[in-house]
Structures are given as C-alpha cells and as structure tokens.
C-alpha cells in the first residue's frame, strides 16, 4: 500500500479547518500549522475581565454549508451545536425610532408599513422576491463552483436565470439597483449596508450583492458558546480523524524547489516537508513576500485588487440601559455616503461612522436579569494599518464619535471595561493587507470573478480563505476550504464520496 501524501495546511482559520476535516476524513496525512494557541483565525474571542466576547464574525448564516460538510464527513452537525434561530434578524435605529427586520418577511413588511408606509412595504416584498431569485440563480454556478469565469457561469445559468441577473442591472452598483425598491432613504441605507458584509461600499459594489438579504432571511442563528464553538468543534473532529494540529507554530517561509513547494520553515527554526500545501491566509501575504521571495510566484504578478474594509472594534463588559438592544443592532449615521468616501477615497477614519453592536447575552426577548453584559461594537475603517498606523488621538476621536452616537440614540454605558482593536492590530493579527478583514473589496461588476480560485500558480500549493473564491464571511470561507480540498483530491485522482 502506497504511503499517503503529506499535506500541510498553513492557518487554522475556518477554511483551513474545513479542508483539514475533509482531507483527514479521506485518510490523508494532514498537519495544520497555526501561529496562535487556538483555532479559528478571524473567529476569535477576547477575554475582558473574565468575560469571553466574540470579537470577529458574529452572524451565523448559511448553516447548510456546515450541515453538508458534516454529512459528507460522517458527522452530525445537529448533535455538535446548540443553535437558536433568531426571529429578529437585526434592530436598526436612526435616532428617533427603530425598525426590526425579521426572519419572516411578512412580519418585516408589516413592520416597514408601520415604520414607513404601505407602499414601501410592498416594494420591500418585491425586493425580497428579486433577491431570492438572484441567490437561487447564483448558488450552484457561483458559490459552489470552483472559480467560475463570467462566460462559464452564464452558460451554466442558462437563458432564464441569466435574464434574472440581467433584469437587476448587473453592471450597476448595489446602491443604484436599490433605488427602485426603497424610496424611503432609511430603507435605502439599511439595505445598502449589506455591501459591508463583503467589506465593500454600497456605492461601488455590484447589484448582485442584494442576494445577502436572502441569505439572512434563510436564517440567522446564535450559537451556544459563541462563534468560537465552530472552529473548536471542527478542529476536534479533524483531530479525531487523524489530523495533527500544531499551535503556536508560525511559518516563516515556504520552501520551494523549482516549480514545486517541498515544505515550510517555522520561525522556531524547524523545517517540515510536505507533498501538498494549502495556504489559509490572505493571498497578499504570499504576493508581498511575507513568506519568502519564491512564494510570491504562486500569485499572478499583475493581480490588482482594492482592499476591503478594516474596522475599529470595542469588546466590552458593561452595564447598559436605555435603548432596547437585541442580538444584532445597527445605529445609522448621516450623511451615509461620507462614511465610504472617507474610508475608500480619503483613506481616513470616518467622520460620521455608523455603529454595529452585537449584544451577545441577548436574544429576541432582550436581556435576562444580570448586572453586566457582553458587547462588541464596530465601526468600519480603511485597511491602512500597515502603512498608516493611527495614533492614539485619532483612535480616541473615532471612539468618542461612536460612543456619542450610541448615547444620542439612547444607549447608556456604565462601568465599561474595554479592549480596543484597530486596523494596525488587525494587520498584525492577519498579515498581508493592512488589516482588511474581507480580502479584496467587491467593487465593480467583474470583481467577484477577479478572486483567485483554489489552484495557485504553483501546482501543489493551493489557496483557501476569504481572499479567494467564493469570498469573505464564515460560510464562504468554509466553502473555499472545501473547494481547496476538492482540488487537492483531484490532483491525487481521488473522488469525493
């Protein structure tokens, strides 16, 4: 019996973990190298005075991606996670009042009719119908496909589904496409916000990103134990199947001989050999020589990508009063366009930031009787943490604006204990792109096709993570890990069962 090829996965982010689970399930010799002492990548928790606070992604959607992964690996998703479906997807405030969106679109329409007017509610339902068609059209030929090209995807769609995309104006921006559905400027602002889920500006992102609305209406869940439970479980299952995890093992460089990768050099001085390597990190870390000069040959030299959003976040243990928070909350600021021109054009912290708040001890009914609660507050920021580190005064000013907005909207914070994370911190945590949290920005109608697929220019070096196809976010990164595993198994002549 021939010896199983040795696979090294650099990075225990969600993409690296899904690839590890799948490859270990198929009997491959897999080692995951992770610089941190825990798995998860951007899914991380911060301990603030004994309170563990989700301080990365906070929204769990598209659970079908994980259910299918677990099924394919002979595991039971439902037995591993305790999930609670949220009735209220998010609470949105403009200061004088607020609007809840629900998993049930009829309830959302009723709320919009009261908040705005019946005509706006009817237009919302028409938008939902369009968003659903866009999502259903793109799910298989784009999301589940290995780096589709424009022509190949249109061919796979066929005439009827291609017409659906054509009707929304695929060459227009999301902001423009939303105009006919949302004459109420507050609704326009709310649904334009979905572009930020991909780290992008609604004024530059393509109209197809309206599909994110359907993703949320298909279900948003909270997870007992927090988002960190996802990487924890997947790592445990991969380890059970024989995968080796080496934490606090930072890779210094990739060892490339000729046109093939042969191993890695760790910062500890140790060298490890491999037959295949999956890189679960931002592709710019390779392109910009952070893992050695030769590693840059894996990425096309002429690849140009706009960086996505970074953020300033506040992980806090705090007493709250006033505004009735639910799990997910957005406090909108004005003028809205200035936030994105500040970030993407002027490359500065926004003067009028919108604030996202994840109240992690709350559900649809609010907060149970307890003195302190855990909040993650976030404002968008430019990804210039590696070339323009902000001084404390600039970050303090941003913090004052964000906290003043929360106070003006009725949310009062007392005895807050806070850990702050800046674009410079994110750049250190996730090297390669100045603290960008979503890889490249999805700007322009062709941008989604400019993401690299799992196959790099080095034959036995594969790519996975939010900077590759199909894109950023926990479920998309998980899908990219599966696509990388499938590509590797193709190399080996294996067929997924």
N, C-alpha and C positions, 0 to 999 in steps of 0.2 A: 504494500500500500504506500503510495507516494506521500511525502511529507506535506502537510498543509502549508500554503503560503503564509508568510508572516506579514501581518497588517499593523501599521502604526497609525493611530488617529491622534492628531495634534489638536487638543482642545476638547473639553468635556462640556461644551455648550449643548443645547438641545439637538442640534444637527449631528454633532459628533456622537451623542448618546444614542440617537435612533439608528445611526449607521452601525454603531457598536453592537447594539442589541440584535439587529438583523443579521449581521455577519457572524456573530457568535452563535446565533441560532442555527446557521447553516454550517457550523463546525469549523470556521476559520480561526486561526491563531491571532487573536486581536489584543493589542495593548493600547490603552488610552493614556496619553501624557497630558497632564493638566497642571498649570503653574499654581493655581490656588489649592487650598486644602479641602475643597468641596467641589461637587459637580454643579453645572447649571449655566456657566457663562453669564450672560446678562440677567438671567433669572437668579437673583441674589437677595439675601436678607441681611439687614443691618440690625445689630443689637443696640438698642437705645435704652439704657438703664434697665436692662433685663427684658425688654420687650422686643421680640423679633418682628421686624417690619419688612414686608415685601417692598424692595426698593428698585425693582426693574419692571418688567411687564406685570400688569395687574389684571388684565382682562383675559379670561379663558373662553375661547370660541372654537368652532370647527372641531368639536370633540370626535367627529367621525374619523378624522385623520389618525388619532391616537387609538381609537377602537379598532380600526383596520390593522394598524401596526401590531397591536397586542394579539388580535386574532391570527394574523399571519405568523406570529412567533409562538403560538400555542399558549398564550397567556390571557387572563381575564381582566379586562380594564375595570369593569364594574366592581370587582372584588378588591381592587387595589386602591380605589379612590372613593372618598365620601364627598359627593358633589351636591350643591344646592343650586337649582335653577333660579335665576333672578327674574321676578316679574317686572320690576322696574329696571330697565337697561341703564338709564342714567338720568340724573336730575340736572337741568340746565337753567342757569339764572342770568338775568340781565340787570339785576339790582332791585327793581321794583316788584318783580314777580318771578315765578319759575315754572318750567314745563317739564313734565316727566314723559319720557318715551318708554313704551312697554314692549315686552316680547310679543304680545298680542297687538297686531297692527290696528285692529278695530278700537281697542282701548286708547291707543296712541291717537287715532283720528278723532275720537271723542274729546280727548284732552286738548288737541290742537284746535278743534272747533270752539272750545271754551276760551282757550288762551288767545287765539287769533280770530278766526271766523270760519263758518261752514265751508266757504269756497276753498280756503286754504286747506282744510281737512280733506276735501275731495281731491284736490291736486296732490296732496300727500299720498293718498291711496293709489293714484295714477303713477306717481313716482315709485312706490313700492312694487307695483306690477312691472315697471320697466327694469328696476334694479334686480328683481328676481330673474327676469329673462336674461339679463346680461350675465349674472352669476351662473345660471344653469348652462348658458352657452359656452362660457369660458372654463368651467370647472375641469372637464376632461381634456380638451385640446390645449389648454394653457397650464392650469395649476398642477395637474397630474402628469403633464408631459415633460420629457426631457428637453430643455431649452428649445422651444419651438421658434421657428422663423415666421415672419409675417405671412409669406405665401403658403407655407405648410399649414399654418394654423387656419387660414381662410379656407384652404382646401378641405381640412378636417371638419370645419364648421358646416360646410355646405351652403347652398343659396339662402335657405330660410333663416338660419342662425346668423349668417353674415349680414343679412338685411337688418336684423335686430341691432347689431353693432352700428351699422351704417345710420340707422334712424336716430341714434342718440348723438350723432355728430362726433365720431371718434377722433377727429382732428382738432376738436375744440377742447378748451380747458374744462375741468370739473365745474369751476365757478360759472362759466358761461352756460354749460349744459343744465345747471340747476335753476337758471333764471325763469324758465317757463313753468317750473313746478312750484317755486317758492317766491311769490311776490312780496310776502312778509319778510322784510330784511333780517329779522331774527331767525326765521326758519332757514333762510338762505345761508346765514352764518353758521347755524347749527350743522347743517348737512355738508357744508363746505369743510367743516372740521375733520371729516373722515379722511381727507388727504393727509392729515398729520399722522394717521395710523401707519402710513408708509414713510413718515419723515419728510413730507413734501408740502409745498404750498398749494392751496386750492386754486390759486390764480395761474399756476403753471402745470399742475397735474392733469393727466388726461381724463376725459369724461368717464372712461370705463371704471374708474375707482368708485363710482356710485355703487358698485357691487358690494362694497364693505357694509353698506346699510343692510343688505340681505343677510350677510354673514352674521351680523348682530341679531337680526330678527329670527334667525335659525336657532339662537340660544346663546346666552351668556351665563356662565356658572361661576360660583365661588367654590374653592377647594378647601376642605378641612385640612389645616396645616399649612395653608398658603401655597403660592405658586411653586415654592421650592420643593414641594412634595413631588412634582412631576419629574425633575431630574433625579431626585433621590430614589424614586421607585424604578425608573428606567435603568439607572446605574446598578441598582441591586439585582434586577432581573438579568442584565447583561453579565454581571459577575457570576451569577448562578449558572449561566450557560458557558462559563469558562473564560470570559473576558477579564484581562488583568488591568486594574486601574492603578496608575502611579501619580499620586497627588504631590503637590509641591515639587514638580519636575518640569521646570521651564526649559523650553527648547531655545537654544542659542542660534543654531543654523541647521539648514538641511544639507545633507551630503549628496552631491550629485556627481556621478561619474558618466561622462559622455552625455547621452540623451536620456539617462535614467536616474531616478533617485535610488540611493542604496541605503540610506539611514539618516540618523539625526545626531547632532552633538548637543548635549544638555549643558546648561550653564554650570552645572556641578563638575563638568569635565568629562563625564561619562559619554560614551558613544553607543548607539544602538543600531542594529541593522534591520532592514525590512525589505520585503518584496514589493509592497504597495504602501502608499501613504495617503491618508485623507486629511486635508488641512481644513479644520473647522475654525476659521478666523476670517477677518476682513481680507479680501484679496489684495488690498493696497499694502498690507504688511509684507506680502511677497513682492509686489511690484516696486515698492520703495526700499528694497534691500534690507528689510529688518531681520530677515532670516538668511542673510548671505547674498552675495552678488549673483551667484548662479541661480538662486531660487527665483529671481525676477524673470528668468526666461520662461517660467510657467505661464506668465500673463502677457497678452499682446502688448508690445511696446507702445502702440498707438492708441491704446484704450484710454478714453477720456470720459470721466463721469463726474457730474456735480455731486457734491457731498450732501447727505441728508441732514436732518435736524439733529442737534445735540439738545441738552437740557440743563437747567439748574433744578435740583430737587432738594426737598427738605423732608427727611424721615424723622417723625416726631412722636413722642409720647406726651400727651397733652390733655388738659381739661377743656372741653368745648361747651359752648352754649349759644343760643340764638338760632341761626339758620338750621333747618331740619335736614341734616345730611342723610343721604342713603349711601350705598356702597360706592357708586361712581357718580361724581359731580363735576360740572364744568361751570366756571364763573367767566362769562364772556366780557371782553373789554372792547372799547371803541377808540379810534376807528380801526376796524379789523384789518384792513389792508396794510396798515402801518407795521403791524407785527411781522409780516412776512417780508416787506421791503427792508425793514431794519435787519432782519436775520440774513436774508439771501442776497440783498443788494449792498447794504451798508456794512454787513458783517459786524454787527454790534448787538448787544443785549437789547431786547425790545423795550421801547419806552412805555408801551401800553400792553403789557402781557395779559393774555388770557390764562387763567389758573385752572389746572385739573387737580382734583382732590380724590384720593381713594381712601375712604373711611373703612378700615379693614376689620373692625369689630361690629359693623352694621350690616343689616340686611334690609329687605323692603319695609320692615316694621320699625326701623330706626335702631337705636342703641339700647341694649339691655342695661339694667341698673349697675353701673360701675363708675368709678371715680375718674380714671384715665382711659383714653382710647388711643389707638394707633392710626396715624395719618401719614400718607405720602402725598406731598404737594409738589406740583411740577409746573414749570414754565418752559416753553421752547427757547432754544438758544442756537447761535451759529456753531458749526463744528470747526472752530479755530483754536481748540485747546492746545494744539502742539506748536502753533506759530504766533498766537496772540493770547498768552495767558492773562486772564483778568486779575487786576489787583483787588485787594480786599474791599477797597472803597467802591469799586464798580459792582462787585457782587452784593455788597451791603445795600447799595441803591436799588438793585434789582429786587432784593429781598423786601425792602421797605415798600416798594410799589406793589408787589404781590400780596404782602400781608395787609397793606392798606385797602386793597381791593376786597379782600376777604372780609375785613372789618366793615367796609362800606356796604357790603351785601348782607351784613347781619351775622357773620360768623365770628364769634369771640373766642380767642385762645388764651388760656391761662396756664401758668407754670409749665410752659413748654420746654421740653428737653429735646434738642435738635441735633441731627447730623446732616450737614450740608454737602452736596456733591455737585461739582462744577464741570464744565466742558474739559478743563485741564485734567480733572480727576478721571473723567471717562476716557480721555485719551491715554492715560496711564493704564487704566484697567483693561481697555480694549484697543491696542495699538494699531496704527496704520492710517487712520482717517480723522485725526483731530478731535476725537470724541463723538463723531457721528454714530448714532445709535441704530440706524436703519440701512447701513451700506450707502449705496448711491441714492440720490433723490429721484423720484419717479416724476420727471418733468419732461413734457413733450410726448406726443402720441407714440413715438417709437422707443421711448426709454425702457419699457419693460422688455423689449427684445435686445437691449444692449447689455443686459445682465449676462454674465458668463454662466454656462451650464456646469455640470459636474466634471467634465473632462477638461483638464488643463492642457497646455502645450507640451508638457512632459507626460509621456504615455502612462506611466504608473503613479502619477501624482494627481489625485482627484480633489475636488473642491466642494465644500458644503458650508452652509450658514446663510445668514440674512443678506450678505452682499452678493449671493449667487441666485440663480433662478430656483424657485419662483418668486423670491423676495423676502422682505422682513416680516417680523412677527413670529410668535411662538409656533403656530401651526405651519406656517410657510417654511420656517427653518427646519421643523421636523420633517416636512416633505422633502426638503433639499437633502437631508441626511439619507432618506430612503432612496432618493434618486442616485446619490453617490454610491450607496451600497449596491444598487442595481447595476450601475455602470461597472463597478469592480467585478461583480459576478459575471457580467458579460465578458470581461477580459478573461476570466477563468473558464468560460464555457459552461457556467452553472446556470440553471434555470430556476427561478423562484417558484416554489410550490404554492 
